[in-house]
Amino acid sequence: MHASQVMTRSVVTVPADATVYAAADILLGSRISAAPVIDADGRMVGIVSEADLMNRPETGTVPSRTWLQRLLASDGRLARDYVRSHSHHVADVMTRKVVTAEERTPLHDVAVLMQRHGVKRVPIMRDGKVIGIVSRANLLQGLLAREPFPTDAPFGDDQIRGKVYEELARHSWAADIANIVVDGGTVSLWGHVHSTPAKEAVRIAVENVTGVKRVANNIVVMPSASDGGI
């Protein structure tokens, strides 16, 4: 799946010339935790989040520094932190380096971006403009859309058995499966593997074969000497 298939298209934005109070009102009113900041030409210039607005002198939430922290911090760092916490302008407090993706970016890559950069949402861009946004919730929605539903597969037990053998033959950890019996879509497995994770991996691999209704996992775990008995 690609970003365009799960992204939220109606994106709430904040004008670049907005105040921090207006931005807070937009976030709270829209029940979102962050929004792209857009200039007069409709181009994204940053993103403002709850985290950007939470440390404010108005609410007494600006973190205090110890004397050692003040000593070690450069004047430039102290000045930047002051601007972010005391300015009334969104343009001064927003995050300027925004992690973005394009419409055809695979969801796998979007998820990697979120994990790598520690962000909860990724704006989707086209020609410098935001056309959507993918959040963690959107990724979960994409997962639910792919949920397999029980169907009466047009496969007999013999066909299912063959497909199970084909699937397990692809994995080294399933090399010692001795026998597979299929009856009414229920697959019974016998043999041995060298770890508990391998036994579980075999079960999941079989469950994902089309036509399989249930798995009776009779596989025995026989740890090898090389893995320390795990």
ChimeraX attribute file (.defattr): number of C-alpha atoms within 10 A of each C-alpha:
attribute: neighborCount
match mode: 1-to-1
recipient: residues
	/A:1	13
	/A:2	16
	/A:3	26
	/A:4	19
	/A:5	14
	/A:6	22
	/A:7	23
	/A:8	17
	/A:9	13
	/A:10	10
	/A:11	14
	/A:12	16
	/A:13	19
	/A:14	25
	/A:15	19
	/A:16	24
	/A:17	15
	/A:18	15
	/A:19	18
	/A:20	22
	/A:21	13
	/A:22	16
	/A:23	24
	/A:24	21
	/A:25	12
	/A:26	18
	/A:27	20
	/A:28	13
	/A:29	9
	/A:30	12
	/A:31	9
	/A:32	12
	/A:33	15
	/A:34	23
	/A:35	24
	/A:36	26
	/A:37	26
	/A:38	21
	/A:39	15
	/A:40	9
	/A:41	7
	/A:42	14
	/A:43	17
	/A:44	22
	/A:45	19
	/A:46	21
	/A:47	24
	/A:48	26
	/A:49	18
	/A:50	15
	/A:51	12
	/A:52	19
	/A:53	19
	/A:54	14
	/A:55	16
	/A:56	17
	/A:57	11
	/A:58	9
	/A:59	8
	/A:60	9
	/A:61	12
	/A:62	15
	/A:63	10
	/A:64	8
	/A:65	10
	/A:66	8
	/A:67	8
	/A:68	8
	/A:69	10
	/A:70	13
	/A:71	10
	/A:72	9
	/A:73	12
	/A:74	11
	/A:75	11
	/A:76	9
	/A:77	12
	/A:78	11
	/A:79	11
	/A:80	14
	/A:81	13
	/A:82	14
	/A:83	14
	/A:84	20
	/A:85	20
	/A:86	18
	/A:87	14
	/A:88	16
	/A:89	18
	/A:90	26
	/A:91	23
	/A:92	19
	/A:93	25
	/A:94	23
	/A:95	18
	/A:96	15
	/A:97	9
	/A:98	17
	/A:99	17
	/A:100	17
	/A:101	22
	/A:102	20
	/A:103	19
	/A:104	12
	/A:105	15
	/A:106	15
	/A:107	21
	/A:108	12
	/A:109	13
	/A:110	24
	/A:111	18
	/A:112	11
	/A:113	18
	/A:114	18
	/A:115	11
	/A:116	9
	/A:117	10
	/A:118	10
	/A:119	14
	/A:120	15
	/A:121	22
	/A:122	23
	/A:123	25
	/A:124	25
	/A:125	17
	/A:126	12
	/A:127	8
	/A:128	11
	/A:129	15
	/A:130	23
	/A:131	18
	/A:132	23
	/A:133	26
	/A:134	25
	/A:135	20
	/A:136	15
	/A:137	13
	/A:138	18
	/A:139	19
	/A:140	12
	/A:141	13
	/A:142	18
	/A:143	12
	/A:144	10
	/A:145	10
	/A:146	10
	/A:147	8
	/A:148	9
	/A:149	6
	/A:150	10
	/A:151	9
	/A:152	11
	/A:153	12
	/A:154	9
	/A:155	14
	/A:156	13
	/A:157	17
	/A:158	13
	/A:159	13
	/A:160	25
	/A:161	25
	/A:162	12
	/A:163	18
	/A:164	24
	/A:165	16
	/A:166	12
	/A:167	16
	/A:168	19
	/A:169	14
	/A:170	10
	/A:171	13
	/A:172	9
	/A:173	18
	/A:174	22
	/A:175	13
	/A:176	15
	/A:177	18
	/A:178	11
	/A:179	12
	/A:180	16
	/A:181	16
	/A:182	21
	/A:183	15
	/A:184	12
	/A:185	21
	/A:186	18
	/A:187	23
	/A:188	19
	/A:189	21
	/A:190	16
	/A:191	18
	/A:192	20
	/A:193	22
	/A:194	20
	/A:195	18
	/A:196	15
	/A:197	13
	/A:198	18
	/A:199	20
	/A:200	14
	/A:201	16
	/A:202	23
	/A:203	22
	/A:204	12
	/A:205	14
	/A:206	26
	/A:207	17
	/A:208	13
	/A:209	15
	/A:210	18
	/A:211	25
	/A:212	24
	/A:213	18
	/A:214	16
	/A:215	17
	/A:216	14
	/A:217	17
	/A:218	13
	/A:219	22
	/A:220	16
	/A:221	16
	/A:222	14
	/A:223	15
	/A:224	12
	/A:225	9
	/A:226	8
	/A:227	9
	/A:228	7
	/A:229	10
	/A:230	13
